[in-house]
């Protein structure tokens, strides 16, 4: 029997199917109270009424289903196509980062078919750029970043993704952020727990955020909520996402 939530969002999902061509997190699904985080920019914030909670539950279920579809689509990409897309994204990142004065860049270890930034960041390290990886230190808390360099000691973090074994927390001024999906407003569909949103809301100085994904991950909307923070830029194999300037600087 189809639930009311599934029926309400089915029309939206069908419309998106016609339009469509990261560290992992699961706390959106486990912690609806995440919507009320005090440090999160909330230009469309609303009172935590029963209606708001109900709406969030429906969006949460829709995102869970959409997330699974997009990951499956990404994993099914042929190896040659993935390699070509990785090269194109790297070229776009070189262009983007050349316009930044980035002293410390946070990146991500690839997971479930994501763009692999490791060859690119190794080349940055060889040129003297400092790098950092995100580390989950506590459930439902912001990430910390530890400096990374090739050959350093690593350990298994959440879901066995490698992270620096030791190191003091550092604050990147640019973050390369993985995306399962993204929309025309530069909102990011992540793994569901809001670690990046929590982190961006808690940092004393917000870094520039560059969302990275494949073009096949573009959807009409992620149904953004008050806790969602859009990326400053989105990069795919097609280059810079064309609507970013309108979304962030209108």
Secondary structure, DSSP 8 states (H G I E B T S, - for coil): ---HHHHHHHHHHHHHHHH-------HHHH-GGGGG-TTS--TT-----HHHHHHHHHHHHHHHHHHHHHHHHHHTS-HHHHHHHHHHHHHHHHHHHTTS--SEEEE----TT----HHHHHHHHHTT-EEEEEE--STTS--EEEEE-TT--EEE-GGG-EEESS--EE--SEEEEE-SEE-TT--EE-SSS-HHHHHHHH-SS--EEEEE--GGGB-S-----TT----SEEEETTEE-TTHHHHHH-
